[in-house]
């Protein structure tokens, strides 16, 4: 319990492997408790004191449920979210918010109309490594950010042939089903919206597009490139997100980021900022002769050469679970305090869908 209040009841719709993971993660929280789940497969009923429903309408009428977690395939997100909010529930929606900007805006409209809190499970935003990256970018330790580059080589084991992932009517294709995570992260760090997108895709065989690439130009001139493939063996899965500045680069490693590789030139105030963020003694900084460094239209005074690696000690799934708890905690704070500023807003979710839809349409102009 929090401040002596009754924990808020969570109902999970979609109780597959990920729904179970969320349930386990939230079971460690005091301010919420999972009270009800819903799934079309009765074999997934968790048992115990948890109520089980096979019909969405039934869980939405459960008076013990305050928050609905929507962990179903993407095509259903919009309708379930709207039904839930109109039934008086707050909603946490798995990405993407919807399969089109139009539908995403409809979810936002209903949230405003009903006064319910709605957000999307963008776990990357709650990762401490991402928080560090955002601070470094915002403070311009290495000058202006110029480019971001995502390379996501995902495993194919979890999405075998015949999985709904490959059906555009259900998933919206890779940029919408998966790419929204990284479009959202990029726009939040860049602090700008996408204005121009070009993209392409490659089919493993007809109807099974497993490799996509997009280039995005942002309002402030930053350029982002995004590669996703779902074709590797599990053992060779890798994700890296590269950030290039006027005077250095940062490589963020891991689908659930666990490492930052940082190098570049900075000045005394930049070094102080890094030490403030990472801790004194954690920054490897070699002194240089004070000099002027020119990059594009800027001239910087630099005096330190930075080469530092930041690593999280916790296992990936533990970090993932902690992020899931942070997201739920953020939602609860917004429910309890209407003036609270959430880390991920419904507007952020809409923007990620807008960018992903632009990329999808550029690769598939005929639908």
N, C-alpha and C positions, 0 to 999 in steps of 0.2 A: 504494500500500500504506500501511497505518497501523501504526506501531510494528513494522514488519517482518513483519506477518502477511499471509497470503494474502487477497486481496479476496474478499468473499462473492459467490457467483453468484446472479444474478437471472434468474428465468424470468417472462416477461410473457405472460399469457393474455388474448387480445383485442388484436390488433395492427392496429387501425384507426388513424385519425389521432391519437387521443390516446395510444394505445400507442406509436406512433412518437415522439411528443413526449416521453413519459417516457424512452424509450430514449436519445434525444439528450441530454436533461437529465442523466441519470445517467452518460452516457459521460464527463463531465468530472470524475467523482469517483474518488478513489484507493481508497476502502475497499470499493467494489462494482464489478461489471461484469456487463452483460447477457450471458448465455451461451446463452439458449434462449428461443424464442417459440412461441406456439401460437395458431393461428387456423383457422377452418373454411375460409377462402379461401386456397388455396395460392399465389395470385398475390401475396399480401402477404409471402411469405417474404423476409427481408432480405438473404439471401445472405451471402457471406463465411464467417467462422468461426462465425457464430451458427447453432445448431441450429434446425431448424424442425419443428414437430409440428402435425398436424391433429387430434389427439385429446388431450383433457385428461389422460387416464390416463397417456399416454406422457410428457408433460412432468413429471408428478408423480413418475415413476420415475427421472428424470434425476439421477444422483448429483452432478452438478456444480451443481445448483440448491439453494441454501440458502433463498432468499426467493422467494415467488410474489407477483407483482403481478397483481391481478385487475382487468382493465379491460374487462369484459364488461357487457351490459345488466343492470340491477338484479335481476331475478328469479333470476338464476343465482348471485348473490354468496354467498348462504348455503351452498348445496351445494358450490360449488367451494372455499370457505374451509374448510369442515369436511373435505372430502376431502384438501385440501392439508395441513392440520395433522395429520391422521391418517397422512399419508405422511411426516411428519417435517419439513415445511416451515413456516417462519414466513410470515406473510401481511400484505400491504398491500392493502387492499380499497378500491376506488373507492366513493364514496358512492352510495346508502345502504348500511349494513351488511347490511340485510335489508328486506323489505317489511312486516314486522310486529314488534312488540316481542317476541312469543313466539319468532319465528325469530332475532331478534337475540340474545336471551338464550341460545338454543341454541348460537350461535357462541361466545359468551362461555364457556359451560359446557365446550365442547370445547377451547377455548384453555386453560382451567384444568386440564382432564383430561390434556391432552397436554404441557403445559408449553411450548407454542409461544407466541411473541409475535405478537399480532394488533393491528392498528390500521387506521384509516380515513383516507383521503387528504383531510383537511379542510385544504386549502391556505391558507384565510384565516387560520387560527390562527398560521401561520408568517410572515405578512406583517409587516414592521417597522412599518407604519402601524397595524396592529391591536395590535401590542405597545405602541406609544405610547398608543393609546386606552385599553387595559386599565390601564396605569399611571395615567393621569389619572383614570379612573373610581375605581380602588381608593384613590387618595390623596385623593379628595373635594375636589379643587381648586376645584370650583364647587358644592360641597355634595352632597346626595344625588341619585343618579340616580333619575328618576321614570318616564321613558318612552323606549322605542326605537321607531323607525318605519322600516321597510324599504320602499323603492319600487324594484322591479326590473322595468324595461321591456326585456325581452330580445327579440332578433331572431328572426324566424321562419324565416330562410333555412336554418339548420342542422337544423331539424326539419320538413321538408316533410310534407304529407299522405301517410299511409301509413307513416311512420317509426314504429319501435317505441315512441317516446316517447309516442305517443297511445294506446297499448294499456295499460289499467290493470293487466292481468295481468302485463305485462312491466315497466312503469315504476313502478307503484304510484300514478300521477298526480303532479302537479307538486310538491305539498308533500313527498312522499317522494323523488322523483327529484332535485329541485333545492333545495327549501326547507330540507332538512336542513343545508345549509351555513350558513344564516343562523340557524336555530334553535340550532345548535351554538355559533356565534359569540356570539349573544345570551346564552345561558345561561352561557357561560364568562366573559363580561364582567360580567353581572349577578350572578353567583355564587349562582344560585338555580334551582330547577326549576320547570317549568310546573305549575300546579295547576288551571287552568280555561281552556278553549279554546272559541271559537265561530268559525265560518267559513262561507264561501259560495263558489260557483264559477259561472262563466258559460261556456256553450258557444258556440264559433264556429258549429258546427252539431252535430247529434246525434253523440255519441261523440268529440267533439273539444273538450274543455274547455281553453281557452287563457288564461283569466283567473281568478285565485283570490285570495281575501282571508281573512286570519285575524287574530283578536285573542286575545292570550294574557295571562293574569294569572299572575304568578310568586309564589313563596312569600313574598318580601319586599315585595310590594305594587307592584313595577314592572309596568307594562303595556306589552306589545309589540304592534305592528300590522305586518302583513306583506302586501304586495301583490306578486304575480308575474303578469306577462303575457308570452306568447310570440307577439307579434303585430306587432311593429314592423319597419320596414326596418332593415337593418344599420347605416346611417348615423345612425339616431336611437336606437340602443341606449344606455340609461343605467341606472346603479344608484347609488342613494344610501342611506346608512344614517344615520339621524338619532338623536342621543342628547340628551335633554333633562334638565337638572338643575334644582335649586332656583334656581341663580343664573347659568345660562348654557346654551349649546348647542354641540354638536359635530356637524358634518356630515362623514361619511366618504364619499368619492366614488370610484366605480369598482367594477365586479364584482371585478377584482383591484385593491384599493384603492391609489391613488397619491396621495391628497390628504386632508388634514384641515383643515376650516375651523373655527376655534375662537373663540368669543367668550363673555364673561361677566365677572362680578365675582369678585374673590378678595382674599385678604389677603397679607401679606408672605411667610408660609410657602408659600402657594399659588404665588406668583410664583417663589420659590426652587425649588420642585419643578418647575415648568414649564421654568425655565432649566436645571435639571439634566437634564431629559429631552430638551429641544430644542437646548440649547447656548446659552451666554451670547451676547446680542446677537441671538438669533433670535426673541425674544418681544416683540411690540409691546404695551407696557403703559403706559397713561396714568394717572398718579397721581390719586387722588380725595381729597376730604376724608374722613377716617375717619368711618364711619357704621355704623349697625346696619341690617341688611337682614332683613326677616321673610319667610319662605316656609314655608307649611304650619305644622308644629309647631316649626320651628327658627328661631333668631335667629343671624345671622352678622355678624361684624365684617368689613367690607370696606374696601379702600383702593386697589385697582387695577382699572381697566377694561381687559380683555384683548381684543384683536382681532388674531388671528394665523392665518396660513395656512402649513401644512407641506406641501411637495410633494416627491415622489421624482423624481429626475432620470432614472432608468433607464426604458427602454421597458417596456410592460406585459408582453410575453412574456418579457423577461429576468427581471423580478420573479417571474413565474409559475414559470419554470424554476428559479430560486434557491429558491423555496418547495418545489418538488418535491424538490430536493436536500436541503433541511433535513429534510423528512419522512423521507426514506430514511436520512439520517444519524442521526436520532432513533431510528429502528427498529434500526439497527445497534448503537447504544449500549445499547439495552434487551436485545438478544440477548447482547451481550458482558458485560453487568452486570445481573443479575436485580433488583438493588435500585434501578436507575436509574428515575427518575420521568419518564415520557414526557409530552410536551406534550399529546398527544391519546391518551387511554386507550380501551380497549374499553368501559368504562362510559360515557364521553362519547358514544361512537357509539350505544350502546343508548339513552341519554337523548334524543338527537336523533331517533331513529326513533320513540320513544314520543310525543314532541311532535307529530311529523309525522303519525303515525297518528291521534292525537286530532283534529288539524285535518282530516284527510281524512274521517274518520268523521262529524265534525260537519257537513261539507258533503254527505256521501253516506250518510245513516243507513241506507239500504236496500242499501248495497253498491255 
